[in-house]
């Protein structure tokens, strides 16, 4: 089994756990928890595939994604109190998944002969829109719009991928380096509470 595929499954597991925990905190029933975990884990990739008319849809073509989500839900149902203290470990898996989802989405966009900029957007959609859908369905302001460097890390990693690919560097090296860019930016941003600037006042002062 390829390393990238294993990381993809780990990322799916972490995303599903995060969705299940949010749904559980909102007092959703078991069916609701499954739906939110599913949307969080594969919603971004599914939206990407629909937009570029790629078939079969990601999870339909590989049932391991569904099995991973169901395992994540069962573990959350049985061991929620044990999982919560593992936030740092889950954050690491989540961040790795973010990098892998971004680059796999970007690669898929390029394989469908999309313009590199459009393919980059597809990579970002793959990585972040599962979380956006989770937050919308649980009546929260999506995290990426409010306070954390999340999509920006995906953007930086995707741009790194495209630049390195232009210089004909071996694909595995490109993938690893670009994924590391995403992981490092995300970890540093969270550790030091870095945020993108918000629009508050006019750049040149308030109007008279």
C-alpha positions as CSV (number, residue, x, y, z in Angstrom):
1,X,0.0,0.0,0.0
2,X,1.5,3.4,-1.0
3,X,2.5,5.8,1.7
4,X,0.4,8.6,0.2
5,X,-2.7,6.4,0.2
6,X,-2.1,5.5,3.9
7,X,-1.8,9.2,4.7
8,X,-5.0,9.8,2.8
9,X,-6.8,7.2,4.9
10,X,-5.3,8.6,8.1
11,X,-6.5,12.1,7.1
12,X,-9.9,10.8,6.3
13,X,-10.0,9.1,9.8
14,X,-9.0,12.3,11.5
15,X,-11.5,14.5,9.6
16,X,-14.2,11.9,10.4
17,X,-13.3,12.0,14.1
18,X,-13.5,15.8,14.1
19,X,-16.9,15.7,12.5
20,X,-18.2,13.1,14.8
21,X,-17.0,15.0,17.9
22,X,-18.6,18.2,16.7
23,X,-21.9,16.4,16.0
24,X,-21.7,14.6,19.4
25,X,-21.2,18.0,21.2
26,X,-24.3,19.3,19.4
27,X,-26.3,16.3,20.8
28,X,-27.0,14.8,17.4
29,X,-28.3,11.2,17.3
30,X,-26.1,8.4,15.9
31,X,-27.4,8.9,12.4
32,X,-26.6,12.6,12.6
33,X,-23.1,11.9,13.8
34,X,-22.5,9.5,10.9
35,X,-23.7,12.1,8.4
36,X,-21.6,14.9,9.8
37,X,-18.5,12.6,10.0
38,X,-19.1,11.6,6.4
39,X,-19.5,15.1,5.1
40,X,-16.4,16.3,7.0
41,X,-14.2,13.5,5.7
42,X,-15.2,13.2,2.1
43,X,-17.4,16.3,1.4
44,X,-14.5,18.3,-0.1
45,X,-13.3,15.6,-2.4
46,X,-16.9,14.8,-3.4
47,X,-17.6,18.4,-4.3
48,X,-14.4,18.6,-6.3
49,X,-15.3,15.5,-8.3
50,X,-18.8,16.8,-9.0
51,X,-17.3,20.2,-10.2
52,X,-14.8,18.6,-12.6
53,X,-17.2,15.8,-13.6
54,X,-14.9,13.0,-12.3
55,X,-16.4,9.5,-12.0
56,X,-16.6,7.5,-9.9
57,X,-16.9,10.0,-7.0
58,X,-14.0,9.5,-4.6
59,X,-15.7,7.4,-1.9
60,X,-17.9,5.5,-4.4
61,X,-14.8,4.3,-6.2
62,X,-13.0,3.2,-3.0
63,X,-15.2,1.8,-0.2
64,X,-12.2,2.0,2.2
65,X,-13.2,5.6,2.8
66,X,-16.6,4.6,4.0
67,X,-15.2,1.9,6.2
68,X,-12.7,4.4,7.7
69,X,-15.5,6.8,8.5
70,X,-17.7,4.2,10.1
71,X,-14.7,3.0,12.2
72,X,-14.1,6.6,13.3
73,X,-17.8,7.0,14.3
74,X,-17.8,3.8,16.3
75,X,-14.6,4.7,18.1
76,X,-16.0,8.2,18.9
77,X,-19.3,6.6,20.1
78,X,-17.5,4.2,22.4
79,X,-14.4,6.2,23.5
80,X,-15.3,9.8,23.2
81,X,-13.8,10.7,26.6
82,X,-10.6,8.8,25.7
83,X,-10.2,10.5,22.3
84,X,-10.6,14.1,23.6
85,X,-7.3,14.1,25.4
86,X,-5.6,13.0,22.2
87,X,-6.2,16.4,20.6
88,X,-2.5,16.9,19.7
89,X,-2.3,13.5,17.9
90,X,-5.6,14.2,16.1
91,X,-4.4,17.6,15.1
92,X,-1.3,16.1,13.6
93,X,-3.4,13.6,11.6
94,X,-5.8,16.3,10.6
95,X,-2.9,18.5,9.4
96,X,-1.3,15.7,7.4
97,X,-4.7,15.0,5.9
98,X,-5.0,18.7,5.0
99,X,-1.8,18.5,3.1
100,X,-2.5,15.2,1.4
101,X,-6.1,16.2,0.4
102,X,-4.8,19.5,-1.1
103,X,-2.2,17.9,-3.2
104,X,-4.3,14.9,-4.3
105,X,-7.0,17.3,-5.4
106,X,-4.5,19.5,-7.2
107,X,-3.1,16.4,-9.0
108,X,-6.6,15.3,-10.0
109,X,-7.4,18.7,-11.4
110,X,-4.2,18.6,-13.5
111,X,-5.0,15.1,-14.7
112,X,-8.2,16.5,-16.0
113,X,-6.3,19.1,-18.0
114,X,-7.5,22.0,-15.9
115,X,-5.6,25.3,-15.8
116,X,-3.1,25.1,-13.0
117,X,-4.9,27.9,-11.1
118,X,-8.2,26.1,-11.4
119,X,-6.5,22.8,-10.3
120,X,-5.1,24.6,-7.3
121,X,-8.6,25.8,-6.3
122,X,-9.8,22.2,-6.7
123,X,-7.0,21.1,-4.3
124,X,-8.1,23.7,-1.7
125,X,-11.8,22.7,-2.1
126,X,-10.8,19.0,-1.5
127,X,-9.0,20.0,1.7
128,X,-11.2,22.6,3.4
129,X,-14.8,22.3,2.2
130,X,-15.5,19.2,4.2
131,X,-14.9,21.3,7.3
132,X,-17.0,24.2,5.9
133,X,-19.9,21.8,5.3
134,X,-19.5,20.4,8.8
135,X,-19.6,23.9,10.4
136,X,-22.6,25.0,8.2
137,X,-24.6,21.9,9.0
138,X,-23.9,22.3,12.8
139,X,-24.8,26.0,12.7
140,X,-21.3,27.4,13.2
141,X,-19.3,30.0,11.4
142,X,-16.8,28.0,9.3
143,X,-13.5,27.9,11.1
144,X,-11.5,28.9,8.0
145,X,-13.4,32.1,7.6
146,X,-13.0,33.2,11.2
147,X,-9.7,32.7,12.9
148,X,-7.2,30.1,11.7
149,X,-4.6,29.9,8.9
150,X,-6.1,26.9,7.1
151,X,-6.9,27.5,3.5
152,X,-3.9,29.8,3.2
153,X,-1.6,26.9,4.2
154,X,-3.2,24.8,1.4
155,X,-2.7,27.7,-1.1
156,X,1.0,28.0,-0.2
157,X,1.6,24.2,-0.5
158,X,-0.3,24.1,-3.8
159,X,1.8,26.9,-5.2
160,X,4.9,25.1,-4.0
161,X,3.8,22.0,-5.9
162,X,3.2,23.9,-9.1
163,X,6.6,25.7,-8.9
164,X,8.5,22.5,-8.3
165,X,6.6,20.7,-11.0
166,X,7.7,23.4,-13.5
167,X,11.3,22.4,-12.8
168,X,10.6,18.7,-13.6
169,X,11.6,17.5,-10.1
170,X,10.6,13.9,-9.3
171,X,6.9,13.6,-8.3
172,X,7.5,12.0,-5.0
173,X,9.9,14.7,-3.9
174,X,7.5,17.4,-5.1
175,X,4.6,15.8,-3.1
176,X,6.6,15.4,0.1
177,X,8.1,19.0,0.0
178,X,4.7,20.6,-0.8
179,X,2.9,18.6,1.9
180,X,5.6,19.6,4.4
181,X,5.0,23.3,3.5
182,X,1.3,22.9,4.4
183,X,2.0,21.0,7.6
184,X,4.7,23.5,8.8
185,X,2.6,26.6,8.0
186,X,-0.4,25.1,9.8
187,X,1.5,24.0,12.9
188,X,3.4,27.3,13.2
189,X,0.2,29.3,12.8
190,X,-1.6,27.3,15.5
191,X,1.4,27.3,17.8
192,X,1.9,31.1,17.6
193,X,-1.8,32.0,17.1
194,X,-1.2,33.6,13.7
195,X,-4.1,34.9,11.8
196,X,-4.8,36.6,8.5
197,X,-5.6,40.3,8.8
198,X,-9.2,41.3,9.1
199,X,-11.0,44.3,7.5
200,X,-11.7,46.8,10.3
201,X,-11.0,50.3,9.2
202,X,-10.0,52.0,5.9
203,X,-6.3,51.5,5.2
204,X,-5.8,55.2,5.1
205,X,-7.9,56.1,8.1
206,X,-11.6,56.5,8.7
207,X,-13.5,58.9,6.3
208,X,-14.4,62.3,7.7
